[in-house]
Amino acid sequence: MRKELREKIIDTCNQKMERKGSEVGLSFYAFFKNRNDQPDVLMEAARWWIETHQLDHFEKASKIREMVAAGI
């Protein structure tokens, strides 16, 4: 996964947890604007989330942050 996407995911997870607590859930869509202006990056996140790790639609932000930070 590209460095910029990793940073965006970690930053988004941190923001969500700050606002809603450590148990907040999110989907990979949380890392993107409502407009699909980066389809290649969206697909990269979707592949990581769905194909590579077979995660549920919603996962805890803390889990995703830990996985991405660890390079999983």
C-alpha positions as CSV (number, residue, x, y, z in Angstrom):
1,M,0.0,0.0,0.0
2,R,1.4,3.4,-0.9
3,K,2.8,5.6,1.9
4,E,0.2,8.4,1.3
5,L,-2.7,6.0,1.7
6,R,-1.2,4.5,4.9
7,E,-0.8,8.0,6.4
8,K,-4.4,8.9,5.4
9,I,-5.8,5.8,7.0
10,I,-3.9,6.3,10.2
11,D,-4.8,9.9,10.4
12,T,-8.5,9.2,9.7
13,C,-8.6,6.4,12.3
14,N,-7.0,8.8,14.9
15,Q,-9.5,11.5,14.1
16,K,-12.5,9.1,14.4
17,M,-11.3,7.7,17.7
18,E,-10.7,11.2,19.1
19,R,-14.2,12.3,18.2
20,K,-16.2,9.0,18.9
21,G,-14.0,6.9,21.2
22,S,-11.8,3.9,20.7
23,E,-14.6,1.5,19.9
24,V,-15.7,3.5,16.8
25,G,-16.1,1.4,13.6
26,L,-15.5,2.5,10.1
27,S,-15.4,1.2,6.5
28,F,-12.7,1.8,3.9
29,Y,-15.0,4.5,2.4
30,A,-14.2,6.6,5.5
31,F,-10.8,7.5,3.9
32,F,-12.3,9.1,0.8
33,K,-14.5,12.1,-0.1
34,N,-18.0,11.4,-1.3
35,R,-16.8,12.1,-4.8
36,N,-14.8,9.3,-6.4
37,D,-11.9,11.5,-7.6
38,Q,-9.2,8.9,-6.9
39,P,-10.5,5.6,-8.2
40,D,-7.1,3.9,-8.2
41,V,-6.5,4.7,-4.6
42,L,-10.0,3.7,-3.6
43,M,-9.5,0.3,-5.3
44,E,-6.2,-0.1,-3.6
45,A,-7.9,0.4,-0.2
46,A,-10.7,-1.9,-1.2
47,R,-8.4,-4.6,-2.3
48,W,-6.4,-4.4,1.0
49,W,-9.6,-4.4,3.0
50,I,-11.7,-7.0,1.2
51,E,-9.4,-9.2,-0.9
52,T,-6.2,-9.3,1.2
53,H,-7.6,-9.3,4.7
54,Q,-11.3,-10.3,4.2
55,L,-12.4,-7.7,6.8
56,D,-16.1,-7.0,7.6
57,H,-17.7,-3.9,6.1
58,F,-17.2,-2.1,9.4
59,E,-14.2,-2.7,11.6
60,K,-12.9,-0.9,14.7
61,A,-10.7,2.1,13.8
62,S,-8.2,0.9,16.4
63,K,-7.8,-2.4,14.7
64,I,-7.3,-0.9,11.2
65,R,-4.8,1.7,12.6
66,E,-2.8,-1.1,14.2
67,M,-2.8,-3.2,11.1
68,V,-1.7,-0.4,8.8
69,A,0.9,0.9,11.2
70,A,2.4,-2.6,11.4
71,G,2.5,-2.8,7.6
72,I,0.1,-5.8,7.5
